[in-house]
Amino acid sequence: MILALAALLLQQGAPVTVIASVTPDRVTVGSDVVLTINATSPGSGPISLDLPSFGGFVVLTSGERSTVAVGLAASGGPRRVTTWEYHLRAVLPGHFALGPVRVDEGGRFATAPAVEVSVSANAAAVAAGLDPRVQALLERAPPPPDTGVAVTILPSAQSVLVGEQLDVVTAAWFPRELRMRLRHPPTLEPPEFEGVWSYPQVVPAGIAASREVGGVWYDLFILHQIVFPLTSGPLHLSPATLRFGVPVAFQFFSQEDHYALQSAVPRVNVLALPDSGRPPGFGGAVGSGLTLDRTIGAAPRIGDPLSITVTLRGGGNVSLWPAPFIRWPVGLPVYSDGTDDQVRTDSGMVAGKKVFRYLVVPDSSGTLALPSIAYPYYDLTSGTFQVASVPAMRLAVAAAGEAPRARASPPPLLLGAQESAAWRLVHGVPPVIWYVIVLGLPLAWLWRKRPRRRSVAPRRVVRRSQFTEASELLEEALRSVVGIDALADGVRLPARLAAAGVDASLAAEAAAVWERVRALRFAPGGSREVAALADQARAAALRLAPRVQRGRSAGPLLIVIFAAGVAGHAAAQAPPPPPEQLYEAGALHAAAVGFHARALAEPSASSHWYDLGAAEYRLGDDGEAMAAWARALRLDPRSITLARARLLLPPPDPVSASWLQPWVVTPEEVAIFALALWVVGWLGLLLASGARGRWWMLVSVGVIVAAVSWGMARSDAVPLAVVRAAGPVRVSPYGSAPPSRSLPVGTAVRPERRRGGWVLVRAATGDEGWIPADALAPVVDF
């Protein structure tokens, strides 16, 4: 008995120990920590905890539990361990001390030092909290009544349009002292709506905010809903309900009193969309800044389904946007492939995109015309009806089974009509101009060298009118060289003529004749004197004439030639774009047809023939590709792109390679060089006063070069073709005729005559015979 009493006294005298810890001790704003307090005491009396300071944190949940441990005391008696856990959320950055913690057991106290927690700023955590629209609604929320607990429904507006976003926040206010007594968090039930499309929103779990009212701290629990009214009129909703239980006593297993509070119902009016300005085809779509775009799947082929996606983006209720009306081409099979909604929240506003998928099955190759799409909607930002649209487009459709052969790709297409400058100058200028240039200069030289009539009679009678005509001719020549003002100054006239480029002897002679003409123009004189002076004036005028032509005739002539060349180039029509689109999309047959039509319309453009050869090469028709590239090389023999392309298809034999080899220069370029020599030579003969041998040499060389150009053109005009389909050469134009030899693809042949669907050819290998016309690809038409 005495020993038991002593053991009891020892247990009552043992101290109470308290340990506080926090996990983790380094967090960011918005993160959670757990504060754990363990109190160990030998007694069985009630134990209480003085709530520590939670500055910078809000309490999410709390809990308390007790356990009995045996053999922990030095005496071996049982001891009670009481544990408190507080789940906290950091709301402010900084360095905080939680505690100190104090425990009271029947007048015996124990204290644990404060635990420290470092909280760093975290912009992401702040952004992940309440959105700005909810924060604005909470700031307008009325304070709780004196009774303490209150529940309120807060709409974002008192009136909205049909389809416009309405935010509804349900807020419940709890005194912190009462909340700390709750064993379970309160239950908040949001209102129920009729005739709306609802999007429940995620809000922070537990306490959303805290506010001090009249010296009492209140914690706020919220729910957030976004609704879109579907019909006009008053918005019908039920009250929000708050349910919680308060323990009757402080014991853990004591009973609870349960309460249920309901909120008032706010009045919200839904307005119909305006009728003014409503576009035709409006299907009820409401949003902000809607945009429409269309994407196409892989290059289509006949019979293969083509995926077409129409995407509608913007703000608003994505789920309620109707499908756009598309006027598909008549007879085109179209199937709906479903719809996808992707909804997001941008600064509290619902937005996203809606994807409409279609499957289209083309039934013919060529170009498929996809119609434009217009999507009318009511724009909430501007308060007007708007239309989002995408333009019509053309889509290349390849034939079934059409695919490029797996080999090296040709160089990229040559865009535009690339005619050479020499070709444009030679063929673009009207022929009459060339006749004037080629024949006019020799005729002018012959006119100058024509024999003059000499007076054989010793006594010649010259009329005064003839003298006047000669004097006017000399005056016009002098005026053209030095101007009208210089004719009155007879002393300085020779110097001015020399400064204008006239020979000193001719300048002195012309000035002297002019002085005599001025003296006898209005004075009486004998017929013999007048006749001699008229001849001298006419001769001086003719000698001055080439100097005048030197400065006058060349410019207009070049202007006429240049203008004619530009006019010929401007007359060339720009090629339509579809063949390039067909080529890039893989519709090679349709692209080849388009390039072939373009090449026939503008045969002088090397780019058209190269593009045709590229399409045929990818289709595997090597003969057609070689023929097209050979034509392009004859028009532009120094093109790097054409040289690279020709390496892809080497001729099968050396003779074919020589027949298909173009000149280094084109006949047009040689002709222009010959014309330059011709013009320079004749101008030198007309203007030179001394030796004329070098000018005659230039004229002669020009004639020789022109003959070379004519020979090159004649050689290029000889019919030439390339074998595009390997087959035998037959001795007669019949399919049953015996074959002589088979010609490989790419062999160059000279067509000689045609009979029906057969052509008599002479191959580069020396073989002669008949071959089907469709087995040849012409380089020079025959």
FENKASUL-V84885 format. One line per field, one symbol per residue. phi: phi as a letter, one per 20 degrees, with the letter a starting at -180 (. if undefined). psi: psi as a letter, one per 30 degrees, with the letter a starting at -180 (. if undefined). burial: 1 if it has 9 or more other ideal C-beta (glycine too) atoms within 8 Angstrom, else 0. Layout:
phi = ???
psi = ???
burial = ???
This chain:
phi = .fffffffffffeffedccdbccedccdfnedccedcdddbeedffccceffedfncdeebbbcbccdddneefenefcdddcdccedcfdcfqdcdepfdcdcclnedbcdffddcdddfbffffffeffgfffffffefffffffoebccddefbebcefnefcecdddcdcffffffefecffdddffddcmcddcfdecgfnfeacbecmndeddddccccdccfdceofeebefecdcbcdffceffdffceecbddefdfecddefffefmfffnfdnfcaclfccbccdffgecfnefdecddddcqepfgfeffffecefgfnefccfdoccdcdbddlndfbqbcdddcdddfdbeoddeeffcdcfbeeffemceccebcffbdcedeffmfbffebgefggfeeneeefffffffeeegffffffffefffffffffeffefdeeffcdddffffffffffffffffffednffffedffefgfffffeoegffffffffffffffffefddfbfffffffffffffffffffggffffedeffgffffffffffffffffefffegffffffeneffffffffffffffcfeeffffffffffffffnefffffffffffffebfdffffffffffcfffbffffffefeffcegfffffffffffffffffffdfddfdffffffffffffffffffffffffefgbbcfdcfafedfbfbfeffedaeeffnfecdfdbdbmedceccfffofcrdbgffeddfedgc
psi = eeeeeeeeeeeffklkkkkklkklgjllkflklkkkkkkkkflglkklkjklkhkflkkelllklklkkkgflffgllkkjkkkkkjlkkfklajkjjalkkkkjhfkkkkklkkkkkklkjeeeeffbkleeeeeeeffkllllffdklkkkjlflfkllkfkkjkjkjkkkkkeeeeffkfkllkkkllklkhlkkjklklkkbkelkkkjhgkkkkkklkkkkkjkfllakkklllkkkklkkkelfkegllkkkljkklljlkkkkklklfkgjlkgkggkkakhklklkkkalkllkfkkkkkkkkklakajeffklklkkilkkfkkkkkglkkkjklkjhfkkaalkkkklkkjkgllbkkjkllkkjkljjfefglklkklklllkkkkllkgkkkkjakklllljkljikleeeeeeffkkfeeeeeeefeeeeeeeeegkkkkkkfkfjkjkleeeeeeeeeeeeeeeefeflfefffifefeeeeeefggkkeeeeeeeeeeeeeeeefeglklleeeeeeeeeeeeeeeeefeeeefefeeeeeeeeeeeeeeeeeeffkkkklfeeeeeeefgieeeeeeeeeeeeeeiffjfeeeeeeeeeeeffgieeeeeeeeeeeefeifgkeeeeeefffiklfleeeeeefkllelleeeeeeeeeeeeeeeeeeeefkfbkgeeeeeeeeeeeeeeeeeeeeeeeffkkklkkfjkllklflikffkklekkklkfkkljkelkjbglkkljlfffkkakkkefgkjkekk.
burial = 00000010011000010101010010111111111111111110001010010101111101010100100010000111111111111100000111111111100101110111101101001100010011101100100100011111111100011111111111111111011101000101011010011111001001111100000101111111111111000010101111111110000001010010101010011110100000000100111101010100000111010111111111111101100100000001001000001110100111111111111111001111111011111111000011111000011111100100000001001100111101111111100011101101100110010000000000010100011111101111111011000110110011011101010001111110111110010000001011101111110110111111110101001001100110111001001001111110111111110111011001101111111111111110111111111111111110101101110010101011101100100111111111111111111111110001001111111110110111011001001111111010110010001011101011111110010001111111101011111011111100
